[in-house]
Amino acid sequence: EYGASPNVEEGIEVCPEGMAIAQDLGLRLAKDSGAVLIVDYGSDHPRAKSLQGIRNHKYVDPLEEPGNTDLSAYVDFSALRNAALSINIGDRKLVNKRVTVTGPIDQGDFLLELGIELRLAMLLAKETDEKKAEDLIMSFKRLVEKEQMGGIYKVMTISNLKKAEIPSGFPPKPKKAHV
């Protein structure tokens, strides 16, 4: 099954170029201000067999009809986070304490936290065409519902914000109850 959590015998897929880019971004953000927002489909752990072929909006064998099949693979957000937070000096690996990584969280949760429901309500209040209103609602559901893009796509930031600051779109950390 494509995208399943890997067994040790199956191995895992890695993307060294993606990890190198995340590490470079972490180093750049450690000295400059700013943030990176990463949105893609994936998981917060390595996967086996996530390489997939897509043609005409359907999954197909990735090697079927080369040139006519789009290739895609799940992002391992844990690998990106670890790379962004690491500094390699020779054979030593140090922690980059000047950056913070928030997420990943589901895209739907991110968009809801940013106020997509209010935006939809504003658009629907102005829309007079019933078909366009239905399209807006269907698009909203596609973006936020767990069974659709809202649960498949993940959102993560790399930033030089202080650890106490949480970037917009991410829910506040739950407060600990005092007993």
N, C-alpha and C positions, 0 to 999 in steps of 0.2 A: 504494500500500500504506500503510495507516494505521500511524503510528509509525515509519516509516523515517527514517533520517538525511536531513536536507533537502539538496536542491540549492539553490544560490543563487537560481535562477529561481523555485523553488517558494515561497520565503520561509520563515519560521519562525513558530511560535506563541509568543506571550509572554503572561505573566500579570502585568500591572503591580501588581495588588492583592496577589498573593502575594509579589512582590518588596518591596513597601512594608511588608508585615507582617514579612518576614524582616529588613528593615533596622531596623524598630522594635524587634524582639526583640533584635537585636544591640546596639542602643543601650541598651536597658534592662538587658541582661546585663552591659554594660560598667560600669555603676554599681552594680548589685545582684548578689548571688550567685545561682547557679542554673544551670539548663541546660534546653534544649528538645530533645525527642526527636521527630523527624519520621519517620513511617513511611507510605509510599505507593508506588504503582507509578509508575515513571518511569525516567529515565536521567540520566546525568551530562553531558548535552549537549542543546542545543535540538533539537526535532523538528518536522517538517512533518506536517500531517494527522493529528495524534494525537487530535483530537476524534472520539469514537465514540459510537454509540448502542448501548444494551444493553437487550434485552427478553427475558424468559423465559430468562435465562442464555446468550443468544446475541447476537453482534454484528449490528447492523442499521444501515441508513442513519440517520445522526443526525437527519435531517429527516423520517423516516418516522413517521407517527402521532404528531404532537406531543401531549404530555400523557400518552402511554402508553409513551414511550421514555425511559429514563434516559440522561442525557448525562454523559460523562466525558472526561477528557483526561489525558495523561501529565504528570507533574511534571518540570520541568527543574531538577534539583538543582544544576546549576552556576549557574543564575541566582539561586537562593536563597542559595547560598554567597557569591557575589559581592555580593549585596545585604546580607547579614548582616555582611560584612567591610568595608562602605563607609559613609562619613559624607559627606553632601552639605552643603557650606557655600557658599551662593550658587551660583556656577557651577563651584566646585572640588569635586573628589571626593577624599577622604582615606581612608586605610586605618584601620580600627578595630582597633588593636593590643591591645585589652583582651579581645577574644573570640577563640575558636578554633572552627573547624568541623572535625568529624571525620566522614569518610564522604563520600558514601554507600557502603555495602557491601550485599551481598545480605542479605535478611532471614534466609535459612537460615543463613548464616555467623554472623550476629548471635545468633540463637537457640542455635546450637550452642556458641558462645563463652560464652553465659550458662548453659549446662548443661541444655538441654532434653532431651538423651538420658538424663541421670540422673533428671530429673523423670518422664519416660516410664517408665523402669524402676521407679521407686517406685510409680507408679500401677498398672502392670501387676502388680507383686508383690501388691498388695492386691485386684486385680479378680478376682472368681470367675466372672463372667458372660463366656462366650467371645465373644459378639456385641459386648459393650461393649469388650472387650479389642481386638477387630478394629477397632472404630470409633476407639479411641485411636491405634492404629498407623496407620490411614488418615489421621487428622487430623494426626498427626505428620509423615507423608510430605508431605501437602499443604502444610504450613507450611514445610518445610525443603528439599524437592527443587527442584533448579534449573529443571526443566521446569514447575514449579507456582509457588505463591506464593513459595517460597524463593529463586527467581531473578528473579521478576518484580517483587516488592516490594523496595524499598530502604530503608535506615535511615541517618539522618544526625543529628548533634547540633550544636547551637550552644551554647557554654558560655563561662564566664569562667575555665575551668581553665587552668593554666599549660600551655604547649605540650608540656612533657615528660610531662604526665599524659594518659593515654588513658582515656576513659570505659569503664565496664563494658560488655561485649558486643562491643567492638571488639578485633580481634586486636592483640597487641603489634607494634610496628614491628620488622621484621627488623633484627638487629644486623649492622653492617658487618663483614666479615671483615678481619682484620688480616693483611697479607702481609709 
